[in-house]
Amino acid sequence: MLYSASSAAPRLLTLATLLLVLGGCGKETPVSTTRFDAFDTQVDLSLVGVDPEQAREAANGLREELAILEQDWHPWRPGPMGRVNQLLITGEPFVAPPSIMPLVKLGQDFETRSGGLFNPAIGYLLDLWGFHGDTVRSRPPPPAQQVKRLVEAQPSMSQIEILGLELRGRNPSIKLDFDAIAKGYALDLAVARLRDLGIDSALIQAGSEIRVIGDRAGQPWRATIRRASGSGVLAIVPLRGDESLVTKADYDRNFVFKGDLHHAIIDPRTGAPARETRSVTVLHRDATTAAAGATALFIAGPTDWPAVAARMGLRYVLLVDQEGTLHMNPAMAERIELVETGVRIQLVPELADGGEGEAL
């Protein structure tokens, strides 16, 4: 069903502006905010009802822990992930670093549930496209024959054996890159750490990935969804309790060559960037599932995403296609507050699996 949304007045609010607006809410309860860098992006942390000293200690602890995880999981800088990829090529078993094993298990589960659309074993394809580097530069697309060769090698998470504490690769074309879920998993671990410290109301955001617990001094947290262009605000989503909001978009990591945009969300079936989607936003209890789901649905595209979402146990989805049409299910339509006017919306029947899968 197509209709045009025109009830909300257009607003161009950055996240920083929204935080300032929200700062007036619940003045009786202190809200501590901290900003630092991790996972090549800016991280914003807000803690509610925490005294300043505890807030500083919590923020410093999270900054240190996220820095360690970023080093361990980085797909192209030297570190544990690089060593794992070198050892997978040998076909011999080896003891996996403790920080890597959970990602391998998650990757296998998400690959199965997504029908292979989420596949963190295609690191060589990302290499070939030039996305393994601190700076992504404009360049010609890789030769079609090289792309075809890597696709036909069919690297898959299912070709990694887990033998107790050991891993063994069964395909030398496997190269792990968990960038699609690294920030989300780090946010989930950060929230678990905050809970251990007795903090039950917080927001932590890394780029377009947000994880919240509790509320903001009696009011819901209000998260923004950016327009598909990457500039301005498309919608606002109130979050409360234990929720995450993750957006994957073609503006995140890309380059332009001769007028064509090439982004880092690679379809493992073709070896090329997925072409039918501009952005996908998933609301879920944990950020890891939301990140994996948003990636898989981006690749599935505007026609096939509902079936994939149902298999992955996703209940709240918004997809923006290349024409700017918003595709969403009724549950998501009830949750979001559209800011942009005049957009076309395609509502699909409610997702077959109304649940959200198991929490991590």
Buried (B, 14 or more C-beta within 10 A) or exposed (E): EEEEBEEEEEEEBEBEEBBEEBEEBBEEBBBBBBEBEBBBEEBBBBBBBBEEEBBBEBBEBBBEBBBEBBBBBBBBEEBBBBBBBEBBEEEEBBEBBEBBBBBBEBBBBBBBBBBBBBBBBBBBBBBBBBBBEEEBEEEEBBEEEEBEBBBEBBBBBBBBEBEEEEBBBEBBBBBBBBBBBBBBBBBBBBBEBBEEBEBBBBBBBBBBBBBBBBBBBEEBBBBBBBBBBBEBBBBBBBBBEBBBBBBBBBBBBBBEEEEEEBBBBBBBEBBBBBEBBBBBBBBBBBBBBBBBBBBBBBBBBBEBBBEBBBBBBBBBBBBBBEEBBBBBBEBBBEBBEBBBEEBBBBBBEBBEBEEBBEEB
